[in-house]
Amino acid sequence: MSYFMTDLSGASVDEPDEATMRTILDGLADADTEHPDVSLTHTNGWSLSVFPSGELLWLLWENLDDPDTAPRQLSGLTKDEVLRLFGLLAAGDTEEIERLAS
């Protein structure tokens, strides 16, 4: 397993395909203060957590294995943009996400 996704309830799905990622993102319609996000995490420690913000989404980009790396936010994203970033992270392409998050 090189990546996994966590849904609103905290359940993990190993290496989900794009359709499964989309279904999990759709679950954000039921987000609340106790369960506010879903995430995709690569085994290299990098993670994208997604939060609803009206009709758009915002992301928290962070390295869970490196506390010295400051988390960054990307906001105003569509579901398709988030899925593209998920695809990059699933492939281990953190450099492109870093460029976009700068």
WOFEN-V576732 format. One record per pair of residues at least 24 apart in sequence whose ideal C-beta (glycine too) atoms are under 10 Angstrom apart, sorted by the first residue. I is the first residue (numbers start at 0). J is the second residue. D is the distance in whole Angstrom. If there is no record, write none. Layout:
I,J,D + I,J,D
This chain:
0,41,10 + 0,42,7 + 1,41,6 + 1,42,5 + 1,43,8 + 1,88,10 + 1,89,7 + 1,90,9 + 1,91,7 + 2,39,6 + 2,40,6 + 2,41,5 + 2,42,7 + 2,43,9 + 2,45,9 + 2,46,10 + 2,85,9 + 2,88,7 + 2,89,5 + 2,90,9 + 2,91,8 + 3,38,9 + 3,39,8 + 3,40,6 + 3,41,9 + 3,42,8 + 3,89,10 + 4,37,7 + 4,38,7 + 4,39,5 + 4,40,8 + 4,47,10 + 4,49,10 + 4,85,8 + 4,89,9 + 5,36,9 + 5,37,6 + 5,38,5 + 5,39,8 + 5,40,7 + 5,46,9 + 5,48,9 + 6,34,9 + 6,36,10 + 6,37,6 + 6,38,9 + 7,31,9 + 7,33,9 + 7,34,4 + 7,35,8 + 7,36,8 + 7,37,6 + 8,34,7 + 8,37,10 + 9,34,8 + 9,37,10 + 11,38,10 + 11,40,9 + 12,39,10 + 14,89,7 + 15,39,8 + 15,85,9 + 15,89,8 + 16,89,9 + 17,82,6 + 17,83,10 + 17,85,8 + 17,86,7 + 17,89,9 + 20,49,10 + 20,78,10 + 20,81,9 + 20,82,6 + 20,85,5 + 20,86,8 + 20,89,8 + 21,78,7 + 21,79,9 + 21,81,9 + 21,82,6 + 21,85,9 + 23,49,9 + 23,85,10 + 24,49,7 + 24,51,10 + 24,56,8 + 24,78,6 + 24,79,10 + 24,81,6 + 24,82,7 + 24,85,8 + 25,78,8 + 27,51,5 + 27,52,10 + 27,56,7 + 27,78,9 + 27,81,10 + 37,81,10 + 37,85,10 + 38,63,10 + 38,85,10 + 38,88,10 + 39,81,9 + 39,82,10 + 39,84,8 + 39,85,5 + 39,86,9 + 39,87,10 + 39,88,6 + 39,89,7 + 40,64,10 + 40,88,8 + 41,87,10 + 41,88,5 + 41,89,7 + 41,90,9 + 41,91,6 + 41,92,10 + 41,93,8 + 42,91,9 + 43,88,9 + 43,91,6 + 43,93,7 + 44,68,9 + 44,93,9 + 45,88,6 + 45,91,9 + 45,92,10 + 45,93,5 + 45,96,8 + 45,97,9 + 46,70,9 + 46,88,8 + 47,73,9 + 47,81,8 + 47,84,6 + 47,85,7 + 47,87,9 + 47,88,6 + 47,89,10 + 47,96,7 + 47,100,10 + 48,72,10 + 49,73,10 + 49,76,8 + 49,78,9 + 49,81,6 + 49,84,9 + 49,85,9 + 50,74,9 + 52,76,9 + 54,78,10 + 55,80,9 + 55,81,10 + 56,80,8 + 56,81,5 + 57,81,9 + 58,84,7 + 58,85,10 + 58,96,9 + 58,99,10 + 58,100,8 + 59,100,10 + 60,84,8 + 60,88,9 + 60,93,9 + 60,96,6 + 60,97,8 + 60,99,9 + 60,100,5 + 61,100,10 + 62,93,9 + 70,100,9 + 71,96,9 + 71,97,9 + 71,99,10 + 71,100,4 + 71,101,8 + 72,100,8 + 73,99,7 + 73,100,6
